[in-house]
Amino acid sequence: MFDRLQAVEDRYEKLNELLSDPEIVNDPKKLRDYSKEQSDIQETVEVYREYKEAKSQHQDAKVMLEEKLDAEMREMVKEELHELERNLETYEEQLKILLIPKDPNDDKNVIMEIRGAAGGDEAALFAGNLYRMYSRYAEVQGWKTEVIEASPTGLGGYKEIIFMINGKGAFSKMKFENGAHRVQRVPETESGGRIHTSTATVACLPEAEDVEIDIHEKDIRVDTFASSGPGGQSVNTTMSAVRLTHLPTGTVVSCQDEKSQIKNKEKAMKVLRARVYDKFQQEAQAEYDAQRKSAVGSGDRSERIRTYNFPQNRVTDHRIGLTIQKLDQILEGKLDEVLNALIMEEQSSKLESLEG
């Protein structure tokens, strides 16, 4: 482990040199790439340097104990040694986690797609609950949300809603929401008071940049059509809605949220690029999973990951066996307790893989 840490520190110093090189400063791509690489390893280097300083102090304290000291001084040195040993253990645990290979998508914005599944109107209402929960969570994190496409129902739910969350590290947390979410509650329309079970599916896609995935114009078919649903006088009178089809993969994206065809095309293109990028990633992940069990954050999207039980105010995450009696708070966007537990589980899984 310490050989790897020393190599990281050496690379950090090399990046310092590169970033002060006029040739690099005048090359925007290299400057961006090297700056990001340095930023990614900065915390590891800082903790490693703190560890080395504590290690040096520990060795000095051990040398002092070998000298002739009065009883009071000897006791003070022993206390310092114990404290330094505790600090060294803490640093070592931190460094193990920091050395876990980072998901290259973690810092990206995320495109989220929520769809009502089994349960009709009740599933659509639940999809609306999930959208509100994620919007509240994003707001607390200081992230911005932007609706790309929505198919609302008359009761206030959504058959489908696609939206982007813009914020550093958004994907690192929201990726755990991939999968089928199940709700158990008495619908408002149910006169007999029976509990119904409905589901909604959530897909989380990292926003893909042009440099990461090459989509050629010749591979995209663009269709325009009149918008439908709420939206003012322009609805059904202008061909502002856009449908993009990526011919090689058969991926189709529609957008009619904006009154401008150009803006709708821009939004649709973001989703198309993310879906195609995700398709390639899923194929690569499937190949990887055939050789090694995947981490908690990258499971099958059809897998039921969480149940929201309204009568008992209970949320259960089935992947890690976590049950919390705080459904009301979680639906208000207080997701940290659940997401932090999932992050810890993923880190433990990756540590086992590294050590194995």
Residue pairs with C-beta under 8 A, 6 or more apart in sequence:
1 95
1 96
1 99
4 99
5 44
5 48
5 95
5 99
8 41
8 44
8 45
8 48
8 99
9 45
9 48
9 49
11 37
11 41
12 38
12 41
12 42
12 45
15 34
15 37
15 38
16 38
18 24
18 30
18 34
19 25
19 31
19 34
19 35
19 38
24 30
24 31
24 34
25 31
40 102
43 98
44 95
44 98
44 99
47 91
47 94
47 95
47 98
48 95
50 91
51 88
51 91
51 92
51 95
54 84
54 87
54 88
54 91
55 88
57 80
57 84
58 81
58 84
58 85
58 88
61 77
61 80
61 81
61 84
62 81
64 77
65 74
65 77
65 78
65 81
69 77
96 351
97 347
97 351
99 354
100 347
100 350
100 351
100 354
101 350
103 171
103 172
103 175
103 297
105 171
105 175
105 206
106 169
106 171
106 172
107 168
107 169
107 171
107 172
108 170
108 171
108 206
108 207
109 164
109 165
109 166
109 167
109 170
109 171
109 206
109 207
110 164
110 165
110 170
110 171
110 174
110 175
110 204
110 205
110 206
110 207
111 148
111 162
111 163
111 164
111 204
111 205
111 206
111 207
111 270
111 271
111 274
112 134
112 162
112 163
112 164
112 165
112 174
112 177
112 202
112 203
112 204
112 205
113 160
113 161
113 162
113 202
113 203
113 205
114 127
114 130
114 131
114 134
114 158
114 160
114 161
114 162
114 200
114 201
114 202
115 127
115 159
115 160
115 200
115 201
116 123
116 124
116 125
116 126
116 127
116 153
116 157
116 158
116 159
116 160
116 198
116 200
117 123
117 180
117 198
117 199
117 200
117 201
118 197
118 198
118 199
119 126
119 183
119 196
119 197
119 198
119 199
120 198
121 153
121 155
121 157
121 187
121 189
122 183
122 187
122 189
122 196
122 198
123 157
123 198
123 199
123 200
124 153
124 155
124 157
124 158
124 159
125 153
125 155
125 156
125 157
125 187
126 157
126 181
126 183
126 198
126 199
126 200
126 308
127 157
127 158
127 159
127 160
127 161
127 200
128 156
128 157
128 158
128 161
129 183
129 331
130 181
130 200
130 202
131 158
131 161
131 163
132 331
133 330
133 331
133 332
133 333
133 335
134 145
134 165
134 174
134 177
134 333
135 145
135 163
135 333
136 332
136 333
137 333
137 334
137 335
138 144
138 145
138 165
138 167
138 170
138 333
139 145
139 333
140 333
140 334
141 167
141 170
141 173
142 167
143 165
143 166
143 167
143 170
144 165
144 166
144 167
145 163
145 164
145 165
145 166
146 163
146 164
146 166
147 161
147 162
147 163
147 257
148 162
148 163
148 164
148 255
148 257
148 267
148 268
148 270
148 271
149 160
149 161
149 162
149 254
149 255
149 256
149 257
149 267
149 268
149 271
150 158
150 160
150 161
150 162
150 163
150 257
151 158
151 159
151 160
151 161
151 229
152 158
152 159
152 161
152 229
152 230
153 159
162 271
164 207
164 270
165 174
171 204
171 206
171 207
173 339
173 343
174 204
175 204
175 206
175 297
175 298
176 296
176 297
176 339
176 342
176 343
176 346
177 202
177 204
177 305
178 202
178 203
178 204
178 297
178 298
178 299
178 301
178 305
179 201
179 202
179 299
179 300
179 301
179 302
179 303
179 304
179 305
179 306
180 199
180 200
180 201
180 202
180 301
180 302
180 303
180 304
180 305
181 199
181 200
181 201
181 202
181 304
181 305
181 306
181 307
181 308
182 197
182 198
182 199
182 304
182 306
182 307
182 308
183 197
183 198
183 199
183 200
183 307
183 308
183 310
184 195
184 196
184 197
184 307
184 308
184 309
184 310
184 311
185 195
185 196
185 308
185 309
185 310
185 311
186 193
186 194
186 195
186 196
186 310
186 311
187 196
190 196
195 311
199 304
201 301
201 302
203 278
203 301
205 271
205 274
205 275
205 277
205 278
206 274
206 277
206 278
207 270
207 273
207 274
208 273
208 274
208 276
208 277
208 278
210 273
212 277
213 273
213 276
213 277
213 280
215 246
215 272
215 273
215 276
219 246
219 247
219 248
220 244
220 245
220 246
220 247
220 272
221 244
221 245
221 247
222 242
222 243
222 244
222 265
223 242
223 243
223 245
224 239
224 240
224 241
224 242
224 243
224 261
225 239
225 241
225 243
226 235
226 236
226 237
226 238
226 239
226 240
226 241
227 234
227 235
227 236
227 238
227 240
227 241
227 256
227 259
228 235
228 236
228 241
228 256
229 235
229 256
231 256
231 259
232 259
234 240
234 259
238 259
238 261
239 261
240 256
240 258
240 259
240 260
240 261
240 264
241 254
241 255
241 256
241 261
241 264
242 254
242 255
242 256
242 261
242 264
242 265
242 268
243 252
243 253
243 254
243 268
244 252
244 253
244 254
244 265
244 268
244 269
244 272
245 251
245 252
246 252
246 272
246 275
246 276
249 276
249 279
251 272
251 275
251 276
251 279
253 268
253 271
253 272
253 275
254 268
255 264
255 265
255 267
255 268
255 271
256 264
257 264
257 267
258 264
258 267
285 294
285 298
288 294
292 353
295 346
295 349
295 350
296 319
296 320
296 342
296 345
296 346
296 349
297 342
297 346
299 305
299 319
304 318
305 317
305 318
305 319
306 315
306 316
306 317
306 318
307 314
307 315
307 316
307 318
308 314
308 315
308 327
308 330
308 331
309 315
309 316
309 327
310 327
312 325
312 327
313 325
313 326
313 327
313 328
314 323
314 324
314 325
314 327
315 323
315 324
315 326
315 327
315 330
315 338
316 322
316 323
316 324
317 323
317 338
317 341
317 342
319 342
319 345
320 341
320 342
320 345
322 338
322 341
324 330
324 337
324 338
326 334
326 337
330 338
